[in-house]
Amino acid sequence: MIAEVEPNGPAARAELKAGYLLAGIDGQPTPNLLSAASVLTGKKKGDRAELTITVRQQRGAFASLNQGNVSVRIR
């Protein structure tokens, strides 16, 4: 779960928001923080990461989960 997005950072520019779920990085599932860190460990500054994001949307009594990908540059 994304807890915070740094203003003007790569995640903010990709329109990520607190509360979104990080479901994967570069096609690899990230069920916990350690798995996300493991995928990012091999990245260098300037590399790109393809994030799979899941967003819960509520419309009245109905909720849906939408998933998409966004690419961000590692800082």
mmCIF file as gemmi writes it, N, C-alpha and C atoms, coordinates in Angstrom:
data_model
loop_
_atom_site.group_PDB
_atom_site.id
_atom_site.type_symbol
_atom_site.label_atom_id
_atom_site.label_alt_id
_atom_site.label_comp_id
_atom_site.label_asym_id
_atom_site.label_entity_id
_atom_site.label_seq_id
_atom_site.pdbx_PDB_ins_code
_atom_site.Cartn_x
_atom_site.Cartn_y
_atom_site.Cartn_z
_atom_site.occupancy
_atom_site.B_iso_or_equiv
_atom_site.pdbx_formal_charge
_atom_site.auth_seq_id
_atom_site.auth_asym_id
_atom_site.pdbx_PDB_model_num
ATOM 1 N N . MET Axp A 1 ? 0.849 -1.161 0 1 0 ? 1 A 1
ATOM 2 C CA . MET Axp A 1 ? 0 0 0 1 0 ? 1 A 1
ATOM 3 C C . MET Axp A 1 ? 0.902 1.233 0 1 0 ? 1 A 1
ATOM 4 N N . ILE Axp A 2 ? 0.627 2.16 -0.897 1 0 ? 2 A 1
ATOM 5 C CA . ILE Axp A 2 ? 1.399 3.4 -0.937 1 0 ? 2 A 1
ATOM 6 C C . ILE Axp A 2 ? 0.922 4.283 0.207 1 0 ? 2 A 1
ATOM 7 N N . ALA Axp A 3 ? 1.823 4.625 1.113 1 0 ? 3 A 1
ATOM 8 C CA . ALA Axp A 3 ? 1.474 5.415 2.287 1 0 ? 3 A 1
ATOM 9 C C . ALA Axp A 3 ? 1.611 6.907 2.026 1 0 ? 3 A 1
ATOM 10 N N . GLU Axp A 4 ? 2.597 7.273 1.209 1 0 ? 4 A 1
ATOM 11 C CA . GLU Axp A 4 ? 2.877 8.698 0.989 1 0 ? 4 A 1
ATOM 12 C C . GLU Axp A 4 ? 3.546 8.864 -0.367 1 0 ? 4 A 1
ATOM 13 N N . VAL Axp A 5 ? 3.271 9.978 -1.018 1 0 ? 5 A 1
ATOM 14 C CA . VAL Axp A 5 ? 3.888 10.296 -2.3 1 0 ? 5 A 1
ATOM 15 C C . VAL Axp A 5 ? 4.601 11.63 -2.152 1 0 ? 5 A 1
ATOM 16 N N . GLU Axp A 6 ? 5.894 11.646 -2.469 1 0 ? 6 A 1
ATOM 17 C CA . GLU Axp A 6 ? 6.691 12.871 -2.36 1 0 ? 6 A 1
ATOM 18 C C . GLU Axp A 6 ? 6.233 13.874 -3.415 1 0 ? 6 A 1
ATOM 19 N N . PRO Axp A 7 ? 5.863 15.093 -2.994 1 0 ? 7 A 1
ATOM 20 C CA . PRO Axp A 7 ? 5.455 16.111 -3.972 1 0 ? 7 A 1
ATOM 21 C C . PRO Axp A 7 ? 6.562 16.341 -5.009 1 0 ? 7 A 1
ATOM 22 N N . ASN Axp A 8 ? 6.179 16.441 -6.246 1 0 ? 8 A 1
ATOM 23 C CA . ASN Axp A 8 ? 7.094 16.685 -7.369 1 0 ? 8 A 1
ATOM 24 C C . ASN Axp A 8 ? 8.066 15.539 -7.632 1 0 ? 8 A 1
ATOM 25 N N . GLY Axp A 9 ? 7.896 14.386 -6.978 1 0 ? 9 A 1
ATOM 26 C CA . GLY Axp A 9 ? 8.757 13.231 -7.216 1 0 ? 9 A 1
ATOM 27 C C . GLY Axp A 9 ? 8.217 12.409 -8.381 1 0 ? 9 A 1
ATOM 28 N N . PRO Axp A 10 ? 8.93 11.342 -8.75 1 0 ? 10 A 1
ATOM 29 C CA . PRO Axp A 10 ? 8.505 10.508 -9.88 1 0 ? 10 A 1
ATOM 30 C C . PRO Axp A 10 ? 7.102 9.922 -9.685 1 0 ? 10 A 1
ATOM 31 N N . ALA Axp A 11 ? 6.777 9.503 -8.472 1 0 ? 11 A 1
ATOM 32 C CA . ALA Axp A 11 ? 5.453 8.918 -8.224 1 0 ? 11 A 1
ATOM 33 C C . ALA Axp A 11 ? 4.353 9.964 -8.384 1 0 ? 11 A 1
ATOM 34 N N . ALA Axp A 12 ? 4.602 11.173 -7.899 1 0 ? 12 A 1
ATOM 35 C CA . ALA Axp A 12 ? 3.614 12.254 -8.048 1 0 ? 12 A 1
ATOM 36 C C . ALA Axp A 12 ? 3.425 12.587 -9.524 1 0 ? 12 A 1
ATOM 37 N N . ARG Axp A 13 ? 4.513 12.617 -10.278 1 0 ? 13 A 1
ATOM 38 C CA . ARG Axp A 13 ? 4.4 12.906 -11.715 1 0 ? 13 A 1
ATOM 39 C C . ARG Axp A 13 ? 3.653 11.799 -12.452 1 0 ? 13 A 1
ATOM 40 N N . ALA Axp A 14 ? 3.71 10.581 -11.909 1 0 ? 14 A 1
ATOM 41 C CA . ALA Axp A 14 ? 2.973 9.463 -12.499 1 0 ? 14 A 1
ATOM 42 C C . ALA Axp A 14 ? 1.536 9.412 -11.975 1 0 ? 14 A 1
ATOM 43 N N . GLU Axp A 15 ? 1.158 10.394 -11.173 1 0 ? 15 A 1
ATOM 44 C CA . GLU Axp A 15 ? -0.192 10.538 -10.608 1 0 ? 15 A 1
ATOM 45 C C . GLU Axp A 15 ? -0.554 9.425 -9.629 1 0 ? 15 A 1
ATOM 46 N N . LEU Axp A 16 ? 0.456 8.879 -8.941 1 0 ? 16 A 1
ATOM 47 C CA . LEU Axp A 16 ? 0.187 7.909 -7.888 1 0 ? 16 A 1
ATOM 48 C C . LEU Axp A 16 ? -0.263 8.654 -6.639 1 0 ? 16 A 1
ATOM 49 N N . LYS Axp A 17 ? -1.083 7.99 -5.817 1 0 ? 17 A 1
ATOM 50 C CA . LYS Axp A 17 ? -1.619 8.622 -4.62 1 0 ? 17 A 1
ATOM 51 C C . LYS Axp A 17 ? -1.555 7.643 -3.452 1 0 ? 17 A 1
ATOM 52 N N . ALA Axp A 18 ? -1.52 8.214 -2.241 1 0 ? 18 A 1
ATOM 53 C CA . ALA Axp A 18 ? -1.586 7.394 -1.035 1 0 ? 18 A 1
ATOM 54 C C . ALA Axp A 18 ? -2.865 6.562 -1.078 1 0 ? 18 A 1
ATOM 55 N N . GLY Axp A 19 ? -2.757 5.314 -0.675 1 0 ? 19 A 1
ATOM 56 C CA . GLY Axp A 19 ? -3.902 4.414 -0.685 1 0 ? 19 A 1
ATOM 57 C C . GLY Axp A 19 ? -3.923 3.47 -1.871 1 0 ? 19 A 1
ATOM 58 N N . TYR Axp A 20 ? -3.152 3.762 -2.912 1 0 ? 20 A 1
ATOM 59 C CA . TYR Axp A 20 ? -3.057 2.848 -4.041 1 0 ? 20 A 1
ATOM 60 C C . TYR Axp A 20 ? -2.24 1.628 -3.598 1 0 ? 20 A 1
ATOM 61 N N . LEU Axp A 21 ? -2.508 0.495 -4.222 1 0 ? 21 A 1
ATOM 62 C CA . LEU Axp A 21 ? -1.801 -0.733 -3.894 1 0 ? 21 A 1
ATOM 63 C C . LEU Axp A 21 ? -0.768 -1.032 -4.97 1 0 ? 21 A 1
ATOM 64 N N . LEU Axp A 22 ? 0.478 -1.219 -4.557 1 0 ? 22 A 1
ATOM 65 C CA . LEU Axp A 22 ? 1.55 -1.606 -5.472 1 0 ? 22 A 1
ATOM 66 C C . LEU Axp A 22 ? 1.503 -3.121 -5.604 1 0 ? 22 A 1
ATOM 67 N N . ALA Axp A 23 ? 0.99 -3.613 -6.723 1 0 ? 23 A 1
ATOM 68 C CA . ALA Axp A 23 ? 0.773 -5.044 -6.925 1 0 ? 23 A 1
ATOM 69 C C . ALA Axp A 23 ? 1.969 -5.737 -7.573 1 0 ? 23 A 1
ATOM 70 N N . GLY Axp A 24 ? 2.843 -4.976 -8.245 1 0 ? 24 A 1
ATOM 71 C CA . GLY Axp A 24 ? 3.989 -5.591 -8.893 1 0 ? 24 A 1
ATOM 72 C C . GLY Axp A 24 ? 4.967 -4.56 -9.414 1 0 ? 24 A 1
ATOM 73 N N . ILE Axp A 25 ? 6.188 -5.014 -9.644 1 0 ? 25 A 1
ATOM 74 C CA . ILE Axp A 25 ? 7.24 -4.174 -10.227 1 0 ? 25 A 1
ATOM 75 C C . ILE Axp A 25 ? 7.9 -4.988 -11.325 1 0 ? 25 A 1
ATOM 76 N N . ASP Axp A 26 ? 7.957 -4.419 -12.52 1 0 ? 26 A 1
ATOM 77 C CA . ASP Axp A 26 ? 8.583 -5.077 -13.674 1 0 ? 26 A 1
ATOM 78 C C . ASP Axp A 26 ? 8.035 -6.49 -13.897 1 0 ? 26 A 1
ATOM 79 N N . GLY Axp A 27 ? 6.731 -6.649 -13.738 1 0 ? 27 A 1
ATOM 80 C CA . GLY Axp A 27 ? 6.084 -7.923 -13.991 1 0 ? 27 A 1
ATOM 81 C C . GLY Axp A 27 ? 6.197 -8.938 -12.866 1 0 ? 27 A 1
ATOM 82 N N . GLN Axp A 28 ? 6.885 -8.586 -11.788 1 0 ? 28 A 1
ATOM 83 C CA . GLN Axp A 28 ? 7.025 -9.486 -10.65 1 0 ? 28 A 1
ATOM 84 C C . GLN Axp A 28 ? 6.059 -9.055 -9.543 1 0 ? 28 A 1
ATOM 85 N N . PRO Axp A 29 ? 5.289 -9.987 -8.973 1 0 ? 29 A 1
ATOM 86 C CA . PRO Axp A 29 ? 4.366 -9.619 -7.908 1 0 ? 29 A 1
ATOM 87 C C . PRO Axp A 29 ? 5.106 -9.095 -6.679 1 0 ? 29 A 1
ATOM 88 N N . THR Axp A 30 ? 4.495 -8.167 -5.966 1 0 ? 30 A 1
ATOM 89 C CA . THR Axp A 30 ? 5.084 -7.615 -4.747 1 0 ? 30 A 1
ATOM 90 C C . THR Axp A 30 ? 4.072 -7.739 -3.605 1 0 ? 30 A 1
ATOM 91 N N . PRO Axp A 31 ? 3.923 -8.952 -3.056 1 0 ? 31 A 1
ATOM 92 C CA . PRO Axp A 31 ? 2.934 -9.155 -2.008 1 0 ? 31 A 1
ATOM 93 C C . PRO Axp A 31 ? 3.307 -8.535 -0.665 1 0 ? 31 A 1
ATOM 94 N N . ASN Axp A 32 ? 4.573 -8.097 -0.522 1 0 ? 32 A 1
ATOM 95 C CA . ASN Axp A 32 ? 4.996 -7.467 0.725 1 0 ? 32 A 1
ATOM 96 C C . ASN Axp A 32 ? 6.163 -6.52 0.454 1 0 ? 32 A 1
ATOM 97 N N . LEU Axp A 33 ? 6.528 -5.765 1.467 1 0 ? 33 A 1
ATOM 98 C CA . LEU Axp A 33 ? 7.583 -4.761 1.325 1 0 ? 33 A 1
ATOM 99 C C . LEU Axp A 33 ? 8.927 -5.379 0.968 1 0 ? 33 A 1
ATOM 100 N N . LEU Axp A 34 ? 9.237 -6.535 1.529 1 0 ? 34 A 1
ATOM 101 C CA . LEU Axp A 34 ? 10.522 -7.18 1.234 1 0 ? 34 A 1
ATOM 102 C C . LEU Axp A 34 ? 10.64 -7.581 -0.229 1 0 ? 34 A 1
ATOM 103 N N . SER Axp A 35 ? 9.556 -8.065 -0.82 1 0 ? 35 A 1
ATOM 104 C CA . SER Axp A 35 ? 9.623 -8.448 -2.231 1 0 ? 35 A 1
ATOM 105 C C . SER Axp A 35 ? 9.767 -7.214 -3.114 1 0 ? 35 A 1
ATOM 106 N N . ALA Axp A 36 ? 9.12 -6.107 -2.751 1 0 ? 36 A 1
ATOM 107 C CA . ALA Axp A 36 ? 9.275 -4.866 -3.516 1 0 ? 36 A 1
ATOM 108 C C . ALA Axp A 36 ? 10.714 -4.365 -3.416 1 0 ? 36 A 1
ATOM 109 N N . ALA Axp A 37 ? 11.273 -4.398 -2.217 1 0 ? 37 A 1
ATOM 110 C CA . ALA Axp A 37 ? 12.656 -3.962 -2.02 1 0 ? 37 A 1
ATOM 111 C C . ALA Axp A 37 ? 13.622 -4.84 -2.789 1 0 ? 37 A 1
ATOM 112 N N . SER Axp A 38 ? 13.356 -6.129 -2.842 1 0 ? 38 A 1
ATOM 113 C CA . SER Axp A 38 ? 14.217 -7.062 -3.565 1 0 ? 38 A 1
ATOM 114 C C . SER Axp A 38 ? 14.269 -6.729 -5.054 1 0 ? 38 A 1
ATOM 115 N N . VAL Axp A 39 ? 13.123 -6.409 -5.639 1 0 ? 39 A 1
ATOM 116 C CA . VAL Axp A 39 ? 13.085 -6.057 -7.065 1 0 ? 39 A 1
ATOM 117 C C . VAL Axp A 39 ? 13.825 -4.748 -7.306 1 0 ? 39 A 1
ATOM 118 N N . LEU Axp A 40 ? 13.661 -3.782 -6.409 1 0 ? 40 A 1
ATOM 119 C CA . LEU Axp A 40 ? 14.264 -2.456 -6.608 1 0 ? 40 A 1
ATOM 120 C C . LEU Axp A 40 ? 15.758 -2.421 -6.297 1 0 ? 40 A 1
ATOM 121 N N . THR Axp A 41 ? 16.267 -3.388 -5.557 1 0 ? 41 A 1
ATOM 122 C CA . THR Axp A 41 ? 17.677 -3.413 -5.175 1 0 ? 41 A 1
ATOM 123 C C . THR Axp A 41 ? 18.603 -3.399 -6.387 1 0 ? 41 A 1
ATOM 124 N N . GLY Axp A 42 ? 18.224 -4.067 -7.451 1 0 ? 42 A 1
ATOM 125 C CA . GLY Axp A 42 ? 19.066 -4.144 -8.644 1 0 ? 42 A 1
ATOM 126 C C . GLY Axp A 42 ? 18.979 -2.921 -9.547 1 0 ? 42 A 1
ATOM 127 N N . LYS Axp A 43 ? 18.15 -1.969 -9.205 1 0 ? 43 A 1
ATOM 128 C CA . LYS Axp A 43 ? 17.988 -0.765 -10.034 1 0 ? 43 A 1
ATOM 129 C C . LYS Axp A 43 ? 19.021 0.291 -9.662 1 0 ? 43 A 1
ATOM 130 N N . LYS Axp A 44 ? 19.439 1.047 -10.664 1 0 ? 44 A 1
ATOM 131 C CA . LYS Axp A 44 ? 20.363 2.159 -10.445 1 0 ? 44 A 1
ATOM 132 C C . LYS Axp A 44 ? 19.635 3.468 -10.705 1 0 ? 44 A 1
ATOM 133 N N . LYS Axp A 45 ? 20.192 4.54 -10.202 1 0 ? 45 A 1
ATOM 134 C CA . LYS Axp A 45 ? 19.632 5.864 -10.438 1 0 ? 45 A 1
ATOM 135 C C . LYS Axp A 45 ? 19.468 6.081 -11.946 1 0 ? 45 A 1
ATOM 136 N N . GLY Axp A 46 ? 18.286 6.521 -12.343 1 0 ? 46 A 1
ATOM 137 C CA . GLY Axp A 46 ? 18.006 6.76 -13.754 1 0 ? 46 A 1
ATOM 138 C C . GLY Axp A 46 ? 17.321 5.599 -14.45 1 0 ? 46 A 1
ATOM 139 N N . ASP Axp A 47 ? 17.405 4.385 -13.863 1 0 ? 47 A 1
ATOM 140 C CA . ASP Axp A 47 ? 16.686 3.236 -14.428 1 0 ? 47 A 1
ATOM 141 C C . ASP Axp A 47 ? 15.184 3.482 -14.322 1 0 ? 47 A 1
ATOM 142 N N . ARG Axp A 48 ? 14.428 2.749 -15.101 1 0 ? 48 A 1
ATOM 143 C CA . ARG Axp A 48 ? 12.977 2.843 -15.039 1 0 ? 48 A 1
ATOM 144 C C . ARG Axp A 48 ? 12.411 1.583 -14.401 1 0 ? 48 A 1
ATOM 145 N N . ALA Axp A 49 ? 11.287 1.748 -13.705 1 0 ? 49 A 1
ATOM 146 C CA . ALA Axp A 49 ? 10.565 0.619 -13.113 1 0 ? 49 A 1
ATOM 147 C C . ALA Axp A 49 ? 9.122 0.69 -13.588 1 0 ? 49 A 1
ATOM 148 N N . GLU Axp A 50 ? 8.604 -0.428 -14.033 1 0 ? 50 A 1
ATOM 149 C CA . GLU Axp A 50 ? 7.211 -0.526 -14.47 1 0 ? 50 A 1
ATOM 150 C C . GLU Axp A 50 ? 6.404 -1.018 -13.269 1 0 ? 50 A 1
ATOM 151 N N . LEU Axp A 51 ? 5.558 -0.147 -12.724 1 0 ? 51 A 1
ATOM 152 C CA . LEU Axp A 51 ? 4.771 -0.471 -11.546 1 0 ? 51 A 1
ATOM 153 C C . LEU Axp A 51 ? 3.371 -0.911 -11.951 1 0 ? 51 A 1
ATOM 154 N N . THR Axp A 52 ? 2.896 -1.975 -11.357 1 0 ? 52 A 1
ATOM 155 C CA . THR Axp A 52 ? 1.509 -2.406 -11.522 1 0 ? 52 A 1
ATOM 156 C C . THR Axp A 52 ? 0.756 -1.916 -10.294 1 0 ? 52 A 1
ATOM 157 N N . ILE Axp A 53 ? -0.25 -1.089 -10.52 1 0 ? 53 A 1
ATOM 158 C CA . ILE Axp A 53 ? -0.981 -0.433 -9.443 1 0 ? 53 A 1
ATOM 159 C C . ILE Axp A 53 ? -2.436 -0.886 -9.464 1 0 ? 53 A 1
ATOM 160 N N . THR Axp A 54 ? -2.978 -1.148 -8.275 1 0 ? 54 A 1
ATOM 161 C CA . THR Axp A 54 ? -4.392 -1.468 -8.126 1 0 ? 54 A 1
ATOM 162 C C . THR Axp A 54 ? -5.06 -0.352 -7.339 1 0 ? 54 A 1
ATOM 163 N N . VAL Axp A 55 ? -6.179 0.129 -7.86 1 0 ? 55 A 1
ATOM 164 C CA . VAL Axp A 55 ? -6.911 1.237 -7.24 1 0 ? 55 A 1
ATOM 165 C C . VAL Axp A 55 ? -8.334 0.789 -6.961 1 0 ? 55 A 1
ATOM 166 N N . ARG Axp A 56 ? -8.793 1.022 -5.742 1 0 ? 56 A 1
ATOM 167 C CA . ARG Axp A 56 ? -10.181 0.719 -5.371 1 0 ? 56 A 1
ATOM 168 C C . ARG Axp A 56 ? -11.015 1.965 -5.616 1 0 ? 56 A 1
ATOM 169 N N . GLN Axp A 57 ? -12.097 1.812 -6.351 1 0 ? 57 A 1
ATOM 170 C CA . GLN Axp A 57 ? -13.001 2.929 -6.62 1 0 ? 57 A 1
ATOM 171 C C . GLN Axp A 57 ? -14.376 2.598 -6.066 1 0 ? 57 A 1
ATOM 172 N N . GLN Axp A 58 ? -14.936 3.539 -5.323 1 0 ? 58 A 1
ATOM 173 C CA . GLN Axp A 58 ? -16.25 3.369 -4.716 1 0 ? 58 A 1
ATOM 174 C C . GLN Axp A 58 ? -17.249 4.251 -5.445 1 0 ? 58 A 1
ATOM 175 N N . ARG Axp A 59 ? -18.349 3.659 -5.876 1 0 ? 59 A 1
ATOM 176 C CA . ARG Axp A 59 ? -19.441 4.397 -6.519 1 0 ? 59 A 1
ATOM 177 C C . ARG Axp A 59 ? -20.732 3.985 -5.839 1 0 ? 59 A 1
ATOM 178 N N . GLY Axp A 60 ? -21.16 4.8 -4.9 1 0 ? 60 A 1
ATOM 179 C CA . GLY Axp A 60 ? -22.343 4.451 -4.13 1 0 ? 60 A 1
ATOM 180 C C . GLY Axp A 60 ? -22.075 3.195 -3.33 1 0 ? 60 A 1
ATOM 181 N N . ALA Axp A 61 ? -22.937 2.205 -3.462 1 0 ? 61 A 1
ATOM 182 C CA . ALA Axp A 61 ? -22.79 0.954 -2.73 1 0 ? 61 A 1
ATOM 183 C C . ALA Axp A 61 ? -21.848 -0.022 -3.426 1 0 ? 61 A 1
ATOM 184 N N . PHE Axp A 62 ? -21.382 0.324 -4.606 1 0 ? 62 A 1
ATOM 185 C CA . PHE Axp A 62 ? -20.554 -0.588 -5.398 1 0 ? 62 A 1
ATOM 186 C C . PHE Axp A 62 ? -19.086 -0.169 -5.365 1 0 ? 62 A 1
ATOM 187 N N . ALA Axp A 63 ? -18.224 -1.163 -5.234 1 0 ? 63 A 1
ATOM 188 C CA . ALA Axp A 63 ? -16.788 -0.93 -5.271 1 0 ? 63 A 1
ATOM 189 C C . ALA Axp A 63 ? -16.186 -1.77 -6.381 1 0 ? 63 A 1
ATOM 190 N N . SER Axp A 64 ? -15.166 -1.232 -7.019 1 0 ? 64 A 1
ATOM 191 C CA . SER Axp A 64 ? -14.461 -1.986 -8.052 1 0 ? 64 A 1
ATOM 192 C C . SER Axp A 64 ? -12.965 -1.798 -7.872 1 0 ? 64 A 1
ATOM 193 N N . LEU Axp A 65 ? -12.213 -2.766 -8.344 1 0 ? 65 A 1
ATOM 194 C CA . LEU Axp A 65 ? -10.759 -2.684 -8.342 1 0 ? 65 A 1
ATOM 195 C C . LEU Axp A 65 ? -10.3 -2.53 -9.777 1 0 ? 65 A 1
ATOM 196 N N . ASN Axp A 66 ? -9.512 -1.51 -10.021 1 0 ? 66 A 1
ATOM 197 C CA . ASN Axp A 66 ? -8.969 -1.272 -11.355 1 0 ? 66 A 1
ATOM 198 C C . ASN Axp A 66 ? -7.455 -1.382 -11.277 1 0 ? 66 A 1
ATOM 199 N N . GLN Axp A 67 ? -6.87 -1.981 -12.296 1 0 ? 67 A 1
ATOM 200 C CA . GLN Axp A 67 ? -5.434 -2.18 -12.306 1 0 ? 67 A 1
ATOM 201 C C . GLN Axp A 67 ? -4.834 -1.599 -13.575 1 0 ? 67 A 1
ATOM 202 N N . GLY Axp A 68 ? -3.645 -1.024 -13.426 1 0 ? 68 A 1
ATOM 203 C CA . GLY Axp A 68 ? -2.942 -0.471 -14.578 1 0 ? 68 A 1
ATOM 204 C C . GLY Axp A 68 ? -1.47 -0.404 -14.297 1 0 ? 68 A 1
ATOM 205 N N . ASN Axp A 69 ? -0.704 -0.009 -15.296 1 0 ? 69 A 1
ATOM 206 C CA . ASN Axp A 69 ? 0.747 0.104 -15.182 1 0 ? 69 A 1
ATOM 207 C C . ASN Axp A 69 ? 1.191 1.533 -15.389 1 0 ? 69 A 1
ATOM 208 N N . VAL Axp A 70 ? 2.267 1.885 -14.699 1 0 ? 70 A 1
ATOM 209 C CA . VAL Axp A 70 ? 2.867 3.188 -14.856 1 0 ? 70 A 1
ATOM 210 C C . VAL Axp A 70 ? 4.38 3.009 -14.762 1 0 ? 70 A 1
ATOM 211 N N . SER Axp A 71 ? 5.111 3.77 -15.541 1 0 ? 71 A 1
ATOM 212 C CA . SER Axp A 71 ? 6.57 3.691 -15.525 1 0 ? 71 A 1
ATOM 213 C C . SER Axp A 71 ? 7.133 4.902 -14.784 1 0 ? 71 A 1
ATOM 214 N N . VAL Axp A 72 ? 8.048 4.653 -13.858 1 0 ? 72 A 1
ATOM 215 C CA . VAL Axp A 72 ? 8.693 5.74 -13.113 1 0 ? 72 A 1
ATOM 216 C C . VAL Axp A 72 ? 10.211 5.58 -13.2 1 0 ? 72 A 1
ATOM 217 N N . ARG Axp A 73 ? 10.908 6.706 -13.084 1 0 ? 73 A 1
ATOM 218 C CA . ARG Axp A 73 ? 12.365 6.71 -13.103 1 0 ? 73 A 1
ATOM 219 C C . ARG Axp A 73 ? 12.879 6.654 -11.658 1 0 ? 73 A 1
ATOM 220 N N . ILE Axp A 74 ? 13.851 5.803 -11.424 1 0 ? 74 A 1
ATOM 221 C CA . ILE Axp A 74 ? 14.444 5.633 -10.094 1 0 ? 74 A 1
ATOM 222 C C . ILE Axp A 74 ? 15.331 6.836 -9.782 1 0 ? 74 A 1
ATOM 223 N N . ARG Axp A 75 ? 15.183 7.347 -8.541 1 0 ? 75 A 1
ATOM 224 C CA . ARG Axp A 75 ? 16.051 8.46 -8.105 1 0 ? 75 A 1
ATOM 225 C C . ARG Axp A 75 ? 17.036 7.99 -7.081 1 0 ? 75 A 1
